[in-house]
């Protein structure tokens, strides 16, 4: 086989956003495991991804590289969990300024979500918005793309990603999926030609963009329900 490792995004690639892995794509992963090693490279935390995948046994890189987990003796094990501190007042004030500038002043719940790792989520429609509202808000990312450059300009020293279905994720600039994947490859004694990356969000600001802009080969999935067809087309199955 040309590749030794398949690296994959989850939301929008294998599942609907923040929705459970279905039986068809579970079987897809089982089929792929016959010929390749697999790793998930996600924007969410490792445990969330693991549970969203119904505890499928797989290595996971979470939070753009802030976390990494594996399966040891059949059990989920978090093997890396980077943490950094941030100025929460700065983020609250800056996000409220952005809401005023962009008109996103109506939201459910909190204006910002702080993660234990230091990662920050700017949820345009709020932390307590219903899932159906999130999914309907900006499915193609166009609304967030319109204000992406403005958001980036307000957070020097950080990477900003068009995350999930209605948010921006903001992480220290050392963290992105490309760097995280390269670190994983080095640890596994693999090269960048040994891996192919499968994702759905390669647009400017998308959380898969950093991989697409690198020298790692990528496959774009436009509909997670048709991912098997895409991989057959690329002769991976």
MARDREN-965108 format. One record per atom (N, C-alpha, C): residue number from 1; residue in one letter; atom name; x, y, z. Coordinates in steps of 0.02 Angstrom, whole numbers, plus 50000, padded with zeros to 5 digits. Example, Ala and Ser with C-alpha at 12.3 -4.5 7.8 and 13.67 -1.06 7.14 Angstrom:
// MARDREN-965108
 resi resn name     X     Y     Z
    1    A    N 50660 49716 50390
    1    A   CA 50615 49775 50390
    1    A    C 50660 49835 50390
    2    S    N 50642 49888 50354
    2    S   CA 50684 49947 50357
    2    S    C 50645 50002 50394
This chain:
// MARDREN-965108
 resi resn name     X     Y     Z
    1    X    N 50042 49940 50000
    1    X   CA 50000 50000 50000
    1    X    C 50044 50062 50000
    2    X    N 50021 50114 49966
    2    X   CA 50060 50176 49962
    2    X    C 50065 50210 50030
    3    X    N 50011 50207 50069
    3    X   CA 50008 50241 50134
    3    X    C 50010 50191 50191
    4    X    N 50039 50212 50246
    4    X   CA 50038 50171 50306
    4    X    C 49987 50196 50356
    5    X    N 49970 50261 50352
    5    X   CA 49927 50292 50402
    5    X    C 49875 50335 50366
    6    X    N 49813 50329 50389
    6    X   CA 49760 50375 50368
    6    X    C 49741 50418 50428
    7    X    N 49747 50483 50419
    7    X   CA 49727 50532 50470
    7    X    C 49662 50564 50449
    8    X    N 49616 50571 50496
    8    X   CA 49549 50593 50478
    8    X    C 49522 50645 50527
    9    X    N 49485 50692 50500
    9    X   CA 49443 50736 50539
    9    X    C 49379 50697 50557
   10    X    N 49340 50722 50604
   10    X   CA 49279 50688 50624
   10    X    C 49217 50725 50600
   11    X    N 49201 50783 50631
   11    X   CA 49139 50818 50615
   11    X    C 49139 50842 50542
   12    X    N 49088 50821 50506
   12    X   CA 49082 50840 50436
   12    X    C 49118 50793 50389
   13    X    N 49163 50752 50416
   13    X   CA 49201 50704 50376
   13    X    C 49175 50633 50385
   14    X    N 49168 50613 50448
   14    X   CA 49141 50547 50464
   14    X    C 49072 50551 50496
   15    X    N 49055 50609 50525
   15    X   CA 48991 50616 50560
   15    X    C 48962 50685 50545
   16    X    N 48898 50692 50561
   16    X   CA 48869 50759 50566
   16    X    C 48902 50793 50627
   17    X    N 48902 50859 50628
   17    X   CA 48935 50895 50682
   17    X    C 48908 50874 50750
   18    X    N 48954 50854 50794
   18    X   CA 48938 50835 50863
   18    X    C 48883 50782 50866
   19    X    N 48881 50739 50817
   19    X   CA 48833 50684 50815
   19    X    C 48870 50618 50815
   20    X    N 48836 50566 50836
   20    X   CA 48868 50500 50844
   20    X    C 48889 50471 50777
   21    X    N 48943 50434 50779
   21    X   CA 48966 50395 50722
   21    X    C 48914 50342 50705
   22    X    N 48891 50340 50643
   22    X   CA 48839 50291 50626
   22    X    C 48870 50223 50608
   23    X    N 48827 50174 50599
   23    X   CA 48851 50105 50589
   23    X    C 48888 50098 50522
   24    X    N 48868 50137 50472
   24    X   CA 48900 50131 50407
   24    X    C 48972 50155 50409
   25    X    N 48984 50211 50442
   25    X   CA 49053 50236 50445
   25    X    C 49094 50202 50499
   26    X    N 49060 50171 50547
   26    X   CA 49096 50126 50593
   26    X    C 49125 50067 50553
   27    X    N 49084 50039 50510
   27    X   CA 49108 49984 50468
   27    X    C 49163 50007 50421
   28    X    N 49158 50069 50396
   28    X   CA 49211 50096 50354
   28    X    C 49277 50096 50391
   29    X    N 49277 50119 50453
   29    X   CA 49339 50119 50493
   29    X    C 49366 50049 50504
   30    X    N 49321 50002 50517
   30    X   CA 49343 49933 50526
   30    X    C 49375 49906 50462
   31    X    N 49347 49924 50405
   31    X   CA 49375 49903 50341
   31    X    C 49444 49934 50329
   32    X    N 49450 49998 50346
   32    X   CA 49514 50033 50336
   32    X    C 49568 50004 50382
   33    X    N 49549 49984 50442
   33    X   CA 49597 49958 50490
   33    X    C 49631 49894 50467
   34    X    N 49601 49861 50419
   34    X   CA 49631 49800 50393
   34    X    C 49696 49815 50355
   35    X    N 49702 49875 50328
   35    X   CA 49760 49892 50285
   35    X    C 49801 49951 50310
   36    X    N 49774 49991 50356
   36    X   CA 49808 50052 50376
   36    X    C 49804 50061 50452
   37    X    N 49852 50098 50479
   37    X   CA 49843 50127 50545
   37    X    C 49799 50189 50537
   38    X    N 49762 50205 50590
   38    X   CA 49715 50261 50587
   38    X    C 49727 50308 50646
   39    X    N 49717 50372 50634
   39    X   CA 49719 50421 50688
   39    X    C 49667 50475 50673
   40    X    N 49629 50494 50723
   40    X   CA 49583 50550 50717
   40    X    C 49620 50614 50735
   41    X    N 49610 50667 50696
   41    X   CA 49641 50732 50710
   41    X    C 49584 50782 50715
   42    X    N 49565 50798 50777
   42    X   CA 49504 50836 50788
   42    X    C 49514 50904 50818
   43    X    N 49460 50944 50814
   43    X   CA 49459 51009 50847
   43    X    C 49434 51003 50918
   44    X    N 49393 50952 50932
   44    X   CA 49367 50942 50999
   44    X    C 49416 50903 51043
   45    X    N 49398 50897 51106
   45    X   CA 49439 50859 51153
   45    X    C 49438 50785 51138
   46    X    N 49490 50750 51158
   46    X   CA 49497 50679 51143
   46    X    C 49439 50637 51172
   47    X    N 49420 50650 51234
   47    X   CA 49367 50610 51264
   47    X    C 49300 50622 51229
   48    X    N 49287 50684 51210
   48    X   CA 49225 50699 51173
   48    X    C 49225 50661 51107
   49    X    N 49281 50661 51071
   49    X   CA 49285 50626 51007
   49    X    C 49276 50551 51018
   50    X    N 49309 50523 51069
   50    X   CA 49304 50452 51083
   50    X    C 49232 50432 51097
   51    X    N 49197 50471 51137
   51    X   CA 49127 50456 51153
   51    X    C 49082 50467 51092
   52    X    N 49096 50518 51053
   52    X   CA 49057 50531 50993
   52    X    C 49064 50473 50943
   53    X    N 49122 50439 50946
   53    X   CA 49134 50382 50902
   53    X    C 49112 50316 50934
   54    X    N 49073 50322 50987
   54    X   CA 49047 50262 51022
   54    X    C 49104 50218 51047
   55    X    N 49157 50249 51073
   55    X   CA 49215 50215 51101
   55    X    C 49251 50171 51050
   56    X    N 49252 50192 50988
   56    X   CA 49289 50155 50938
   56    X    C 49363 50158 50956
   57    X    N 49399 50102 50954
   57    X   CA 49469 50101 50975
   57    X    C 49515 50132 50923
   58    X    N 49539 50192 50937
   58    X   CA 49579 50229 50889
   58    X    C 49621 50281 50925
   59    X    N 49680 50297 50898
   59    X   CA 49719 50353 50924
   59    X    C 49684 50418 50905
   60    X    N 49687 50467 50950
   60    X   CA 49654 50531 50938
   60    X    C 49702 50588 50955
   61    X    N 49706 50636 50910
   61    X   CA 49738 50700 50923
   61    X    C 49681 50750 50932
   62    X    N 49677 50783 50989
   62    X   CA 49621 50828 51003
   62    X    C 49643 50900 51012
   63    X    N 49593 50944 51006
   63    X   CA 49604 51015 51019
   63    X    C 49664 51043 50980
   64    X    N 49668 51024 50915
   64    X   CA 49720 51051 50871
   64    X    C 49790 51032 50894
   65    X    N 49796 50980 50933
   65    X   CA 49862 50958 50957
   65    X    C 49874 50969 51030
   66    X    N 49827 51000 51065
   66    X   CA 49835 51009 51137
   66    X    C 49829 50943 51175
   67    X    N 49793 50895 51145
   67    X   CA 49783 50831 51179
   67    X    C 49801 50773 51131
   68    X    N 49817 50717 51162
   68    X   CA 49825 50655 51124
   68    X    C 49803 50597 51168
   69    X    N 49768 50549 51138
   69    X   CA 49747 50490 51176
   69    X    C 49759 50427 51135
   70    X    N 49760 50371 51169
   70    X   CA 49767 50306 51137
   70    X    C 49724 50256 51174
   71    X    N 49723 50195 51149
   71    X   CA 49687 50140 51182
   71    X    C 49740 50093 51210
   72    X    N 49737 50083 51275
   72    X   CA 49786 50041 51309
   72    X    C 49749 49988 51349
   73    X    N 49762 49925 51334
   73    X   CA 49727 49869 51366
   73    X    C 49651 49877 51360
   74    X    N 49630 49901 51302
   74    X   CA 49559 49909 51288
   74    X    C 49527 49970 51319
   75    X    N 49567 50013 51351
   75    X   CA 49540 50071 51385
   75    X    C 49567 50136 51356
   76    X    N 49524 50186 51355
   76    X   CA 49544 50254 51335
   76    X    C 49597 50281 51382
   77    X    N 49651 50309 51355
   77    X   CA 49703 50338 51397
   77    X    C 49727 50404 51367
   78    X    N 49721 50457 51405
   78    X   CA 49747 50522 51384
   78    X    C 49821 50524 51398
   79    X    N 49862 50532 51346
   79    X   CA 49934 50528 51355
   79    X    C 49967 50597 51348
   80    X    N 49930 50646 51326
   80    X   CA 49956 50715 51326
   80    X    C 49899 50762 51336
   81    X    N 49909 50813 51376
   81    X   CA 49857 50862 51390
   81    X    C 49890 50929 51406
   82    X    N 49908 50965 51354
   82    X   CA 49940 51030 51363
   82    X    C 49891 51080 51391
   83    X    N 49915 51124 51435
   83    X   CA 49874 51176 51466
   83    X    C 49914 51240 51467
   84    X    N 49880 51295 51450
   84    X   CA 49912 51361 51457
   84    X    C 49860 51410 51485
   85    X    N 49884 51463 51513
   85    X   CA 49839 51513 51542
   85    X    C 49828 51571 51493
   86    X    N 49770 51601 51499
   86    X   CA 49752 51657 51456
   86    X    C 49723 51713 51498
   87    X    N 49718 51771 51469
   87    X   CA 49687 51829 51501
   87    X    C 49612 51827 51484
   88    X    N 49572 51801 51528
   88    X   CA 49501 51792 51513
   88    X    C 49466 51859 51502
   89    X    N 49485 51910 51540
   89    X   CA 49453 51975 51531
   89    X    C 49466 52002 51461
   90    X    N 49527 51991 51436
   90    X   CA 49543 52014 51368
   90    X    C 49498 51979 51317
   91    X    N 49487 51915 51325
   91    X   CA 49446 51878 51277
   91    X    C 49373 51899 51282
   92    X    N 49348 51907 51342
   92    X   CA 49278 51929 51350
   92    X    C 49268 51997 51318
   93    X    N 49312 52044 51334
   93    X   CA 49305 52112 51308
   93    X    C 49313 52114 51232
   94    X    N 49361 52076 51206
   94    X   CA 49373 52076 51134
   94    X    C 49316 52043 51097
   95    X    N 49289 51989 51123
   95    X   CA 49233 51956 51090
   95    X    C 49171 51999 51092
   96    X    N 49160 52034 51147
   96    X   CA 49103 52079 51150
   96    X    C 49112 52137 51100
   97    X    N 49174 52160 51091
   97    X   CA 49187 52211 51041
   97    X    C 49171 52183 50971
   98    X    N 49192 52121 50958
   98    X   CA 49178 52090 50893
   98    X    C 49103 52082 50882
   99    X    N 49067 52065 50934
   99    X   CA 48994 52059 50927
   99    X    C 48964 52127 50907
  100    X    N 48988 52179 50938
  100    X   CA 48963 52246 50921
  100    X    C 48980 52265 50850
  101    X    N 49040 52248 50827
  101    X   CA 49062 52266 50760
  101    X    C 49027 52225 50706
  102    X    N 49009 52163 50723
  102    X   CA 48981 52118 50672
  102    X    C 48905 52108 50677
  103    X    N 48876 52131 50732
  103    X   CA 48804 52125 50739
  103    X    C 48780 52062 50773
  104    X    N 48827 52019 50794
  104    X   CA 48807 51957 50827
  104    X    C 48799 51969 50902
  105    X    N 48749 52009 50918
  105    X   CA 48739 52030 50987
  105    X    C 48685 51990 51023
  106    X    N 48648 51949 50986
  106    X   CA 48597 51906 51016
  106    X    C 48623 51834 51018
  107    X    N 48626 51805 51077
  107    X   CA 48653 51739 51084
  107    X    C 48624 51705 51146
  108    X    N 48626 51639 51146
  108    X   CA 48599 51600 51202
  108    X    C 48657 51576 51247
  109    X    N 48650 51587 51312
  109    X   CA 48703 51566 51358
  109    X    C 48757 51619 51364
  110    X    N 48820 51596 51364
  110    X   CA 48877 51641 51374
  110    X    C 48904 51666 51308
  111    X    N 48939 51722 51311
  111    X   CA 48968 51753 51251
  111    X    C 49031 51718 51228
  112    X    N 49063 51680 51273
  112    X   CA 49127 51647 51258
  112    X    C 49130 51583 51299
  113    X    N 49166 51533 51272
  113    X   CA 49177 51471 51309
  113    X    C 49251 51462 51321
  114    X    N 49270 51454 51384
  114    X   CA 49340 51442 51403
  114    X    C 49349 51368 51418
  115    X    N 49397 51337 51385
  115    X   CA 49412 51267 51397
  115    X    C 49470 51261 51446
  116    X    N 49472 51207 51483
  116    X   CA 49524 51197 51533
  116    X    C 49595 51202 51504
  117    X    N 49602 51183 51441
  117    X   CA 49667 51183 51409
  117    X    C 49694 51254 51397
  118    X    N 49650 51303 51392
  118    X   CA 49669 51370 51371
  118    X    C 49637 51388 51305
  119    X    N 49614 51337 51268
  119    X   CA 49578 51349 51205
  119    X    C 49515 51390 51220
  120    X    N 49499 51435 51174
  120    X   CA 49441 51479 51182
  120    X    C 49395 51468 51122
  121    X    N 49330 51464 51134
  121    X   CA 49281 51460 51080
  121    X    C 49238 51523 51081
  122    X    N 49233 51555 51024
  122    X   CA 49189 51613 51014
  122    X    C 49127 51588 50978
  123    X    N 49074 51573 51016
  123    X   CA 49012 51546 50986
  123    X    C 48967 51603 50963
  124    X    N 48960 51612 50899
  124    X   CA 48923 51670 50874
  124    X    C 48851 51671 50900
  125    X    N 48820 51613 50908
  125    X   CA 48751 51613 50933
  125    X    C 48747 51588 51005
  126    X    N 48804 51586 51039
  126    X   CA 48805 51573 51110
  126    X    C 48817 51501 51130
  127    X    N 48839 51493 51192
  127    X   CA 48858 51426 51217
  127    X    C 48798 51380 51227
  128    X    N 48738 51408 51234
  128    X   CA 48679 51367 51248
  128    X    C 48632 51362 51188
  129    X    N 48656 51381 51130
  129    X   CA 48614 51374 51070
  129    X    C 48596 51301 51058
  130    X    N 48536 51289 51033
  130    X   CA 48515 51221 51018
  130    X    C 48556 51193 50959
  131    X    N 48567 51127 50961
  131    X   CA 48606 51096 50908
  131    X    C 48576 51109 50839
  132    X    N 48510 51105 50833
  132    X   CA 48480 51116 50768
  132    X    C 48491 51187 50743
  133    X    N 48493 51235 50790
  133    X   CA 48508 51305 50771
  133    X    C 48580 51313 50749
  134    X    N 48625 51277 50783
  134    X   CA 48695 51280 50764
  134    X    C 48706 51251 50694
  135    X    N 48674 51195 50680
  135    X   CA 48683 51162 50616
  135    X    C 48655 51204 50559
  136    X    N 48601 51241 50574
  136    X   CA 48569 51282 50522
  136    X    C 48602 51350 50513
  137    X    N 48643 51370 50560
  137    X   CA 48668 51439 50561
  137    X    C 48715 51454 50503
  138    X    N 48765 51412 50492
  138    X   CA 48817 51429 50443
  138    X    C 48848 51364 50415
  139    X    N 48807 51322 50383
  139    X   CA 48832 51256 50362
  139    X    C 48891 51258 50314
  140    X    N 48896 51309 50274
  140    X   CA 48952 51314 50226
  140    X    C 49008 51360 50249
  141    X    N 49000 51389 50309
  141    X   CA 49052 51433 50337
  141    X    C 49056 51502 50307
  142    X    N 49009 51520 50263
  142    X   CA 49015 51584 50228
  142    X    C 49006 51643 50275
  143    X    N 48960 51637 50324
  143    X   CA 48950 51693 50370
  143    X    C 49014 51707 50410
  144    X    N 49046 51653 50433
  144    X   CA 49107 51663 50472
  144    X    C 49166 51684 50428
  145    X    N 49166 51661 50366
  145    X   CA 49219 51682 50320
  145    X    C 49218 51758 50309
  146    X    N 49158 51787 50309
  146    X   CA 49152 51859 50298
  146    X    C 49186 51900 50352
  147    X    N 49188 51874 50412
  147    X   CA 49218 51912 50467
  147    X    C 49283 51881 50492
  148    X    N 49307 51830 50457
  148    X   CA 49366 51793 50481
  148    X    C 49427 51839 50490
  149    X    N 49443 51879 50440
  149    X   CA 49502 51922 50445
  149    X    C 49497 51971 50503
  150    X    N 49437 51996 50516
  150    X   CA 49427 52041 50573
  150    X    C 49440 52004 50639
  151    X    N 49413 51944 50645
  151    X   CA 49423 51905 50706
  151    X    C 49498 51891 50716
  152    X    N 49532 51870 50664
  152    X   CA 49604 51856 50668
  152    X    C 49642 51917 50692
  153    X    N 49624 51975 50666
  153    X   CA 49661 52037 50682
  153    X    C 49658 52054 50756
  154    X    N 49608 52029 50791
  154    X   CA 49598 52046 50862
  154    X    C 49637 52000 50909
  155    X    N 49667 51947 50883
  155    X   CA 49700 51899 50927
  155    X    C 49771 51883 50903
  156    X    N 49816 51932 50907
  156    X   CA 49886 51919 50888
  156    X    C 49917 51866 50932
  157    X    N 49956 51822 50902
  157    X   CA 49987 51768 50939
  157    X    C 49944 51706 50946
  158    X    N 49886 51708 50913
  158    X   CA 49841 51651 50916
  158    X    C 49820 51631 50845
  159    X    N 49803 51567 50837
  159    X   CA 49771 51543 50777
  159    X    C 49696 51545 50787
  160    X    N 49660 51567 50737
  160    X   CA 49587 51567 50739
  160    X    C 49561 51520 50685
  161    X    N 49516 51476 50705
  161    X   CA 49489 51426 50660
  161    X    C 49413 51433 50656
  162    X    N 49387 51425 50595
  162    X   CA 49315 51421 50587
  162    X    C 49295 51351 50611
  163    X    N 49273 51346 50673
  163    X   CA 49264 51282 50705
  163    X    C 49191 51261 50709
  164    X    N 49180 51195 50709
  164    X   CA 49112 51170 50717
  164    X    C 49065 51197 50665
  165    X    N 49005 51215 50686
  165    X   CA 48955 51239 50639
  165    X    C 48936 51311 50649
  166    X    N 48959 51342 50704
  166    X   CA 48937 51411 50717
  166    X    C 48987 51451 50759
  167    X    N 49049 51428 50762
  167    X   CA 49096 51458 50809
  167    X    C 49164 51472 50777
  168    X    N 49204 51508 50814
  168    X   CA 49276 51513 50801
  168    X    C 49312 51481 50860
  169    X    N 49363 51442 50846
  169    X   CA 49408 51417 50898
  169    X    C 49472 51457 50896
  170    X    N 49498 51474 50954
  170    X   CA 49557 51517 50959
  170    X    C 49608 51482 51003
  171    X    N 49666 51466 50974
  171    X   CA 49718 51429 51009
  171    X    C 49785 51464 50999
  172    X    N 49831 51455 51046
  172    X   CA 49898 51482 51038
  172    X    C 49926 51461 50970
  173    X    N 49966 51504 50940
  173    X   CA 49985 51494 50870
  173    X    C 50030 51433 50858
  174    X    N 50053 51400 50910
  174    X   CA 50092 51338 50900
  174    X    C 50047 51278 50887
  175    X    N 49982 51287 50895
  175    X   CA 49936 51231 50889
  175    X    C 49895 51236 50825
  176    X    N 49903 51186 50782
  176    X   CA 49859 51175 50725
  176    X    C 49864 51102 50706
  177    X    N 49819 51080 50663
  177    X   CA 49816 51008 50647
  177    X    C 49879 50984 50611
  178    X    N 49909 51027 50569
  178    X   CA 49969 51006 50533
  178    X    C 50026 50992 50581
  179    X    N 50041 51039 50625
  179    X   CA 50096 51030 50672
  179    X    C 50083 50969 50716
  180    X    N 50021 50962 50738
  180    X   CA 50004 50905 50781
  180    X    C 50014 50839 50744
  181    X    N 49995 50837 50681
  181    X   CA 50002 50775 50643
  181    X    C 50076 50759 50630
  182    X    N 50116 50810 50616
  182    X   CA 50188 50798 50605
  182    X    C 50221 50771 50669
  183    X    N 50202 50798 50727
  183    X   CA 50229 50772 50790
  183    X    C 50210 50699 50799
  184    X    N 50149 50682 50781
  184    X   CA 50126 50613 50786
  184    X    C 50165 50568 50739
  185    X    N 50176 50591 50678
  185    X   CA 50215 50552 50630
  185    X    C 50286 50540 50655
  186    X    N 50317 50591 50682
  186    X   CA 50385 50584 50708
  186    X    C 50388 50532 50763
  187    X    N 50338 50533 50806
  187    X   CA 50337 50486 50862
  187    X    C 50328 50414 50837
  188    X    N 50293 50407 50781
  188    X   CA 50281 50340 50753
  188    X    C 50334 50320 50702
  189    X    N 50386 50361 50695
  189    X   CA 50438 50348 50645
  189    X    C 50411 50342 50575
  190    X    N 50363 50385 50559
  190    X   CA 50333 50388 50493
  190    X    C 50352 50455 50460
  191    X    N 50349 50456 50394
  191    X   CA 50362 50518 50357
  191    X    C 50296 50547 50331
  192    X    N 50300 50607 50305
  192    X   CA 50240 50639 50279
  192    X    C 50213 50605 50217
  193    X    N 50255 50567 50183
  193    X   CA 50231 50530 50125
  193    X    C 50197 50465 50145
  194    X    N 50201 50447 50208
  194    X   CA 50169 50386 50232
  194    X    C 50096 50396 50250
  195    X    N 50074 50460 50251
  195    X   CA 50007 50475 50276
  195    X    C 49966 50511 50223
  196    X    N 49901 50499 50225
  196    X   CA 49854 50539 50187
  196    X    C 49801 50565 50236
  197    X    N 49782 50628 50226
  197    X   CA 49735 50661 50273
  197    X    C 49668 50671 50239
  198    X    N 49615 50655 50276
  198    X   CA 49547 50660 50250
  198    X    C 49508 50710 50293
  199    X    N 49481 50762 50261
  199    X   CA 49444 50813 50298
  199    X    C 49391 50845 50255
  200    X    N 49355 50892 50286
  200    X   CA 49300 50926 50250
  200    X    C 49307 51002 50251
  201    X    N 49354 51029 50290
  201    X   CA 49353 51102 50301
  201    X    C 49421 51132 50282
  202    X    N 49434 51135 50217
  202    X   CA 49498 51159 50192
  202    X    C 49496 51233 50171
  203    X    N 49440 51265 50181
  203    X   CA 49436 51336 50160
  203    X    C 49479 51380 50205
  204    X    N 49488 51442 50185
  204    X   CA 49526 51490 50226
  204    X    C 49496 51493 50296
  205    X    N 49538 51481 50345
  205    X   CA 49515 51482 50414
  205    X    C 49486 51416 50437
  206    X    N 49474 51369 50391
  206    X   CA 49448 51304 50410
  206    X    C 49498 51266 50452
  207    X    N 49473 51221 50495
  207    X   CA 49520 51189 50540
  207    X    C 49563 51135 50507
  208    X    N 49548 51119 50443
  208    X   CA 49591 51073 50405
  208    X    C 49639 51110 50358
  209    X    N 49633 51176 50355
  209    X   CA 49671 51215 50306
  209    X    C 49746 51206 50314
  210    X    N 49771 51205 50376
  210    X   CA 49843 51201 50387
  210    X    C 49872 51138 50356
  211    X    N 49835 51083 50356
  211    X   CA 49859 51021 50326
  211    X    C 49859 51028 50250
  212    X    N 49806 51057 50223
  212    X   CA 49800 51066 50151
  212    X    C 49856 51109 50123
  213    X    N 49878 51159 50161
  213    X   CA 49931 51204 50138
  213    X    C 50000 51174 50146
  214    X    N 50005 51115 50175
  214    X   CA 50069 51083 50186
  214    X    C 50084 51035 50129
  215    X    N 50136 50995 50138
  215    X   CA 50155 50945 50088
  215    X    C 50127 50876 50103
  216    X    N 50076 50873 50145
  216    X   CA 50041 50810 50158
  216    X    C 49982 50805 50110
  217    X    N 49975 50747 50079
  217    X   CA 49920 50736 50032
  217    X    C 49853 50735 50068
  218    X    N 49803 50766 50038
  218    X   CA 49737 50772 50069
  218    X    C 49682 50749 50022
  219    X    N 49628 50727 50052
  219    X   CA 49566 50711 50016
  219    X    C 49510 50753 50046
  220    X    N 49471 50785 50003
  220    X   CA 49416 50828 50026
  220    X    C 49350 50788 50024
  221    X    N 49317 50784 50081
  221    X   CA 49251 50752 50085
  221    X    C 49199 50807 50091
  222    X    N 49150 50807 50046
  222    X   CA 49098 50858 50047
  222    X    C 49034 50835 50082
  223    X    N 49027 50769 50090
  223    X   CA 48967 50741 50120
  223    X    C 48988 50679 50159
  224    X    N 48983 50682 50224
  224    X   CA 49007 50626 50266
  224    X    C 48970 50561 50251
  225    X    N 48909 50565 50224
  225    X   CA 48871 50504 50209
  225    X    C 48898 50470 50147
  226    X    N 48941 50503 50109
  226    X   CA 48968 50475 50047
  226    X    C 49044 50465 50050
  227    X    N 49071 50465 50111
  227    X   CA 49144 50459 50118
  227    X    C 49170 50393 50090
  228    X    N 49133 50339 50097
  228    X   CA 49156 50276 50069
  228    X    C 49165 50281 49993
  229    X    N 49118 50314 49960
  229    X   CA 49124 50322 49887
  229    X    C 49187 50361 49869
  230    X    N 49202 50412 49909
  230    X   CA 49262 50452 49896
  230    X    C 49325 50411 49904
  231    X    N 49327 50369 49956
  231    X   CA 49387 50329 49967
  231    X    C 49394 50273 49916
  232    X    N 49338 50247 49892
  232    X   CA 49341 50198 49838
  232    X    C 49369 50231 49775
  233    X    N 49346 50292 49762
  233    X   CA 49370 50329 49703
  233    X    C 49446 50340 49706
  234    X    N 49472 50351 49767
  234    X   CA 49543 50362 49776
  234    X    C 49582 50297 49788
  235    X    N 49546 50242 49780
  235    X   CA 49577 50175 49784
  235    X    C 49609 50161 49853
  236    X    N 49578 50187 49904
  236    X   CA 49599 50172 49973
  236    X    C 49563 50112 50001
  237    X    N 49509 50093 49969
  237    X   CA 49471 50034 49989
  237    X    C 49466 49987 49929
